[in-house]
Amino acid sequence: QRNDLLDYELKASYSGVYMQAPLTTNRWRMRDKDYEKAKPKSTYRIALVGASYDMGSGVKDDETYDAVLEDLLNAKNSGPYSHFEVLNFSVGGYSLIHKAIVMADVLAPFEPDLVITPVYSTEANRLANHLYKVIQNDIAITDPELRNIIEKTGVQQWMGDTQVLKLLRQHAYQFAN
């Protein structure tokens, strides 16, 4: 657990069971095998930044779609790259704000050539719920644009849960733009 806008992340170097399936994280807090931070020469690196579907909730480590994609790309490889890596930065429950923070603060040292950020029909609710928690816990919002959008919703810390969530959901798509 954290006390900032990211709120939480996966535990580093974890091995256990989650949703009846083995779940392993690497030293970088990814649901993935271990990779070097520096991209190897002649490697095409893809970063996946998503939520629970993308993290692979409920499937074995080698059954996540990023692991399957990496295996397929390497098996069919006949192009200019000698190797493909698909790094899974996804975490269950992450909203667009979480994903934006990961893309801004975490990805650069890994030097991805491509970033994939899936967006689902549940994003508006997930985003509203996350912002509600941020507001209720009085977590500092340092991004002026995000702070301005929240101010425009009219949400106040003293408002009831239902009212706050309604206002946030009405404005959720502004956060995505």
DAKA-V949696 format. One record per residue. N is the residue number from 1. PSI is psi in whole degrees, 0 to 359 (NA if undefined). NEAR is the number of other C-alpha atoms within 12 Angstrom. D_CENTER is the distance of its C-alpha to the mean C-alpha in Angstrom with 1 decimal. Layout:
N | PSI | NEAR | D_CENTER
N | PSI | NEAR | D_CENTER
This chain:
1 | 145 | 10 | 15.0
2 | 168 | 13 | 14.9
3 | 54 | 15 | 16.9
4 | 187 | 22 | 14.9
5 | 331 | 33 | 12.6
6 | 326 | 32 | 9.5
7 | 310 | 26 | 11.6
8 | 163 | 22 | 10.4
9 | 170 | 30 | 8.9
10 | 153 | 32 | 10.3
11 | 138 | 20 | 13.9
12 | 144 | 20 | 15.2
13 | 48 | 18 | 17.8
14 | 145 | 22 | 17.6
15 | 120 | 22 | 19.6
16 | 202 | 17 | 20.2
17 | 134 | 16 | 20.1
18 | 126 | 22 | 17.5
19 | 48 | 14 | 18.6
20 | 23 | 13 | 21.7
21 | 148 | 18 | 20.1
22 | 141 | 22 | 19.8
23 | 126 | 32 | 16.5
24 | 137 | 31 | 16.4
25 | 157 | 32 | 14.2
26 | 184 | 24 | 15.5
27 | 341 | 20 | 16.6
28 | 7 | 27 | 13.5
29 | 24 | 28 | 11.4
30 | 146 | 39 | 10.0
31 | 83 | 49 | 11.1
32 | 170 | 41 | 13.6
33 | 170 | 28 | 17.0
34 | 137 | 20 | 17.9
35 | 156 | 24 | 17.9
36 | 147 | 19 | 19.7
37 | 316 | 20 | 17.9
38 | 131 | 15 | 20.5
39 | 128 | 24 | 20.4
40 | 151 | 18 | 23.6
41 | 143 | 15 | 26.3
42 | 24 | 14 | 26.4
43 | 135 | 27 | 22.8
44 | 121 | 27 | 20.5
45 | 128 | 36 | 16.9
46 | 133 | 29 | 14.0
47 | 129 | 40 | 10.3
48 | 121 | 41 | 7.9
49 | 101 | 41 | 4.4
50 | 205 | 38 | 4.1
51 | 211 | 34 | 5.4
52 | 320 | 30 | 8.7
53 | 317 | 28 | 10.6
54 | 328 | 38 | 8.7
55 | 333 | 40 | 8.5
56 | 37 | 37 | 12.2
57 | 126 | 27 | 13.2
58 | 2 | 21 | 17.0
59 | 158 | 25 | 17.7
60 | 159 | 26 | 19.0
61 | 318 | 30 | 17.2
62 | 3 | 22 | 19.3
63 | 358 | 23 | 18.7
64 | 149 | 31 | 14.9
65 | 335 | 29 | 15.0
66 | 323 | 36 | 13.7
67 | 319 | 29 | 16.5
68 | 317 | 24 | 18.9
69 | 315 | 25 | 18.1
70 | 315 | 29 | 18.7
71 | 317 | 19 | 21.9
72 | 314 | 17 | 23.1
73 | 319 | 24 | 22.6
74 | 327 | 22 | 24.5
75 | 325 | 14 | 27.1
76 | 6 | 14 | 27.9
77 | 121 | 18 | 27.6
78 | 17 | 12 | 30.6
79 | 202 | 14 | 29.3
80 | 348 | 12 | 29.3
81 | 139 | 18 | 26.5
82 | 343 | 18 | 27.6
83 | 151 | 24 | 24.2
84 | 142 | 34 | 20.7
85 | 134 | 40 | 17.6
86 | 107 | 40 | 14.2
87 | 126 | 44 | 11.7
88 | 100 | 48 | 8.8
89 | 9 | 46 | 5.9
90 | 147 | 46 | 4.2
91 | 133 | 34 | 5.1
92 | 133 | 27 | 7.7
93 | 357 | 31 | 8.2
94 | 137 | 40 | 5.1
95 | 181 | 38 | 7.1
96 | 327 | 39 | 7.7
97 | 315 | 39 | 8.6
98 | 312 | 35 | 5.6
99 | 319 | 39 | 4.1
100 | 321 | 30 | 7.8
101 | 316 | 27 | 8.3
102 | 315 | 34 | 6.3
103 | 322 | 27 | 8.3
104 | 323 | 16 | 11.3
105 | 343 | 15 | 11.6
106 | 322 | 27 | 10.5
107 | 321 | 31 | 11.0
108 | 313 | 20 | 14.6
109 | 341 | 18 | 16.4
110 | 351 | 31 | 15.2
111 | 53 | 24 | 16.8
112 | 144 | 28 | 15.0
113 | 336 | 22 | 17.4
114 | 138 | 21 | 15.0
115 | 127 | 28 | 11.3
116 | 124 | 25 | 10.3
117 | 93 | 29 | 7.9
118 | 145 | 24 | 9.3
119 | 132 | 26 | 10.5
120 | 167 | 20 | 12.5
121 | 344 | 13 | 15.6
122 | 0 | 21 | 14.1
123 | 318 | 28 | 12.0
124 | 314 | 28 | 15.0
125 | 317 | 26 | 15.6
126 | 318 | 31 | 12.1
127 | 314 | 36 | 12.2
128 | 317 | 36 | 15.8
129 | 320 | 28 | 15.4
130 | 314 | 32 | 12.9
131 | 325 | 45 | 15.3
132 | 314 | 33 | 18.2
133 | 319 | 24 | 17.1
134 | 314 | 32 | 16.8
135 | 313 | 29 | 20.2
136 | 326 | 20 | 21.9
137 | 5 | 18 | 20.9
138 | 44 | 16 | 22.0
139 | 133 | 21 | 19.0
140 | 132 | 19 | 19.8
141 | 104 | 24 | 18.2
142 | 339 | 14 | 19.1
143 | 118 | 16 | 18.1
144 | 325 | 11 | 21.3
145 | 314 | 15 | 20.1
146 | 317 | 25 | 17.8
147 | 319 | 22 | 20.6
148 | 317 | 17 | 23.1
149 | 318 | 24 | 21.3
150 | 319 | 32 | 21.1
151 | 322 | 21 | 24.8
152 | 336 | 18 | 25.7
153 | 337 | 26 | 24.6
154 | 7 | 21 | 27.4
155 | 136 | 30 | 25.4
156 | 149 | 22 | 27.2
157 | 332 | 21 | 26.4
158 | 348 | 15 | 29.6
159 | 155 | 17 | 28.8
160 | 160 | 15 | 28.4
161 | 310 | 20 | 25.3
162 | 316 | 15 | 26.3
163 | 316 | 19 | 27.2
164 | 311 | 30 | 24.1
165 | 322 | 32 | 21.8
166 | 313 | 22 | 24.2
167 | 317 | 29 | 24.1
168 | 319 | 35 | 20.4
169 | 326 | 28 | 20.0
170 | 331 | 22 | 22.9
171 | 4 | 27 | 21.0
172 | 322 | 33 | 17.4
173 | 341 | 24 | 17.7
174 | 327 | 24 | 19.0
175 | 331 | 32 | 15.7
176 | 341 | 23 | 14.2
177 | NA | 12 | 17.1
